[in-house]
């Protein structure tokens, strides 16, 4: 639940309503929902044969898309969050982009191997879309981590995670 500790005590007779703002539980709730939503994708990407780009794009639309749409606006990718929650918010953004990079990296590797060997790349439009998503997410993650590091206070834990 996304609640403030003061609103849910041993004396509470009912569950409080979501305050529609960040609480100490927002990040863990968002992350838990992310892992539940992406588990079908993860199971598929660790299986053989590897999924096709079309299959991954469909899984992303079915699993990751609804998670993103259901992430509260106060914790969405474009939300401006209080300094107290900037790290947990940033981690969530880095985590979903990293997950997509893992999903789509085989298409980047395949294209690099084809280019290295001089063979013609006859990739489908879905494979090219997967390739572009992987590279875009890598770029966006690098920019986000760089911006975080340059503008926010950080401790050793933040450095470890950013690396």
C-alpha positions in Angstrom: 0.0 0.0 0.0 1.1 3.5 -0.6 0.3 5.1 2.8 1.9 7.3 5.3 2.9 5.5 8.5 0.8 7.8 10.6 -2.3 6.8 8.7 -2.0 3.1 9.4 -1.5 2.1 12.9 -2.4 -0.8 15.2 -5.5 1.1 16.1 -6.7 1.6 12.5 -10.1 0.1 11.9 -9.8 0.3 8.1 -7.1 0.8 5.4 -6.4 4.4 4.7 -6.8 5.8 1.1 -3.8 6.3 -1.1 -2.6 9.9 -0.4 -1.8 10.4 -4.1 1.8 11.5 -3.2 5.1 9.8 -2.5 5.3 7.9 0.8 8.1 5.8 2.2 6.4 2.8 0.5 6.0 4.2 -3.0 9.4 3.0 -4.3 9.1 -0.6 -2.9 5.5 -0.9 -4.1 6.5 0.4 -7.6 9.4 -1.9 -7.8 7.4 -5.0 -6.6 4.8 -4.3 -9.2 7.5 -3.9 -11.8 8.9 -7.3 -11.0 5.5 -9.0 -11.1 4.7 -7.3 -14.4 8.0 -8.2 -16.0 8.4 -11.8 -14.7 6.7 -13.3 -17.9 9.3 -11.4 -20.0 12.2 -12.6 -17.9 11.0 -16.2 -18.0 10.9 -15.9 -21.8 14.3 -14.2 -22.3 16.1 -16.9 -20.2 14.4 -19.7 -22.2 15.5 -21.3 -25.4 15.0 -20.6 -28.2 15.5 -16.9 -27.7 12.4 -14.9 -28.4 12.0 -13.0 -31.6 12.0 -9.2 -31.7 8.3 -9.4 -32.5 7.6 -11.5 -29.5 9.6 -9.2 -27.2 7.8 -6.1 -28.5 4.5 -7.8 -27.9 5.5 -8.9 -24.4 6.7 -5.4 -23.6 3.3 -4.0 -24.7 1.4 -6.6 -22.7 3.5 -6.5 -19.5 5.7 -3.5 -19.2 3.3 -1.0 -20.9 0.5 -1.5 -18.4 3.0 -1.2 -15.5 4.2 2.1 -16.8 0.6 3.3 -17.4 -0.4 2.3 -13.8 2.6 3.9 -12.2 1.2 6.9 -10.3 1.9 10.2 -11.8 3.7 11.4 -8.7 6.3 8.6 -9.3 6.3 8.4 -13.2 9.4 8.9 -15.3 8.6 12.6 -15.8 7.6 13.3 -12.2 9.5 15.9 -10.1 10.1 14.2 -6.8 11.2 15.7 -3.4 15.0 15.4 -2.8 14.3 12.7 -0.1 13.0 10.4 -2.8 15.2 11.3 -5.8 17.5 8.3 -5.5 14.7 5.7 -5.2 12.9 7.4 -8.1 16.1 7.4 -10.2 16.8 3.8 -9.4 13.3 2.8 -10.7 13.9 4.7 -13.9 17.3 3.0 -14.4 15.9 -0.4 -13.5 13.2 -0.5 -16.2 15.5 0.9 -18.8 18.2 -1.7 -17.9 15.5 -4.4 -18.1 14.7 -3.3 -21.7 18.4 -3.3 -22.5 18.6 -6.9 -21.4 15.6 -7.7 -23.4 16.8 -6.2 -26.6 20.6 -6.6 -26.4 20.7 -9.7 -28.6 19.6 -7.5 -31.5 22.4 -5.0 -30.9 25.0 -7.9 -30.7 23.6 -9.5 -33.8 23.8 -6.3 -35.8 27.4 -5.6 -34.5 28.5 -9.1 -35.6 26.9 -8.7 -39.0 28.7 -5.4 -39.5 32.0 -6.8 -38.3 31.7 -9.8 -40.7 30.7 -7.5 -43.6 27.5 -9.5 -44.2 24.4 -7.8 -45.2 21.9 -7.0 -42.5 18.4 -8.2 -43.5 16.8 -7.4 -40.1 13.1 -7.2 -39.8 11.5 -3.9 -38.9 10.8 -5.4 -35.4 14.5 -6.3 -35.0 15.5 -2.7 -36.0 13.0 -1.4 -33.5 14.4 -3.7 -30.8 17.9 -2.5 -31.7 16.9 1.2 -31.5 15.1 0.7 -28.1 18.2 -0.9 -26.6 20.5 1.9 -27.8 18.0 4.6 -26.8 17.6 3.1 -23.3 21.4 2.9 -22.9 21.8 6.5 -23.9 18.9 7.7 -21.7 20.4 5.8 -18.7 23.8 7.2 -19.2 22.4 10.7 -19.4 20.2 10.2 -16.3 23.0 8.8 -14.2 25.3 11.6 -15.4 22.7 14.2 -14.5 22.1 12.6 -11.1 25.8 12.4 -10.3 26.4 16.0 -11.3 23.4 17.6 -9.6 22.5 15.5 -6.5 24.2 14.7 -3.2 25.4 11.1 -3.1 26.8 8.5 -0.8 28.7 5.3 -1.5 25.5 3.3 -2.0 24.4 5.7 -4.7 27.8 5.5 -6.4 27.7 1.7 -6.3 24.2 1.6 -7.8 25.0 4.2 -10.4 28.0 2.2 -11.5 
